């Protein structure tokens, strides 16, 4: 993961309506095909959240959800 420890971004609103500070931004490599950029680290959050719209736009993929997992499929290669 590439990390920037000094982001100057506005805090995020949590489901509890509290505000939490973003302490780092970076990128995460899932595998040889998928890398998410501009990932936000919010230590005040108790859950990991993912924007489906941002993920599908950035990775040019589709997402299929199941009860406890999901599939990311590249639109160009069908993988």
Residue pairs with C-beta under 8 A, 6 or more apart in sequence:
1 26
1 27
1 28
1 29
1 39
2 26
2 27
3 24
3 25
3 26
3 41
4 24
4 25
4 26
5 23
5 24
7 22
7 23
7 24
7 25
7 40
9 22
9 25
9 40
11 19
11 20
11 21
11 22
12 19
12 20
12 22
12 40
12 42
12 45
13 19
14 20
14 44
14 45
18 44
20 42
20 43
20 44
20 45
21 42
21 43
21 44
22 40
22 41
22 42
23 41
23 42
23 43
24 40
24 41
25 38
25 39
25 40
25 41
26 39
26 41
27 35
27 36
27 37
27 38
27 39
28 35
28 36
28 39
29 35
30 36
30 72
33 74
33 77
33 79
34 59
34 61
34 72
34 74
35 59
36 55
36 58
36 59
37 58
52 63
55 61
55 63
55 72
56 62
56 63
59 72
59 74
60 74
60 75
60 76
61 72
61 73
61 74
61 75
62 72
62 73
62 75
63 70
63 71
63 72
63 73
64 70
64 71
64 73
73 79
